[in-house]
Amino acid sequence: MQRLSIRGGTFSYHGDAVEVVIVNAARVSRAYFANEFDGENTVAPTCWSEDTQRPDPFVDERQANRCLDCKQNIRGSAGQGRACRFQQRLAVVFADNLEEVYQLMLPATSIFGKTINGHMPLQEYAKHLSKHNTKAASVVTKIYFDSNSVVPKLFFKPIQGLNKEQLETVSGMIDHPDTHEAITSLTKEQSATSSPFDSVEGYVHK
């Protein structure tokens, strides 16, 4: 699975902005990492939840039976925020190559929040498209970093609609195995993050 990393405030090999089509998206999930961040090694989360309500059945080290009751979900369990953090997986393709899928993992700061001066986090972007009766998979989206944020934080902006041929290509990618892999749990390959994505809460872009 190919991934777009946002570590260091840039997209891996693509600079501080990309133009992509959002082919599909997972629901908002949660993940807790017990160990310190190690940039040299990729680790699985200690505990995670695909529905943000209860730990996944495959979790060996459950922190609680319900996320609501979990000590890792208490504000202050990690600095001023929560040790268990929201995240969301997107399957995206580049505008110039609509058949090569990448996974983009979003932190909470890129999902929730309000639109400020036209800069939209994911859920606000989804609402914007919905008001215009537009699906994310029918437009080229510019995804770019918030230059004022001390942690990697992304905004979303529509660039242009797809033509008929492009729409047909993207339609064929929505249920493609690569897309399915990008938005389903890849817990054994996820990386912990040291960034404090803990200031925003909410639910859920579909």
Secondary structure, DSSP 4 states (H G I P E B T S, - for coil): -EEE--GGGSBTTTBTEEEEEEEEEPPPEEEE--SPP-TT-----SEEESSSSS--TT-SS-S-SSGGG-GGGSTTSBTTB-SEEEEEEEEEEETTEEEEEEEEEEEHHHHSS--BTTBB-HHHHHHHHHHTT--GGGEEEEEEE-TT-SS--EEEEEEEE--HHHHHHHHHHTT-HHHHHHHS--GGG-----S---S-------
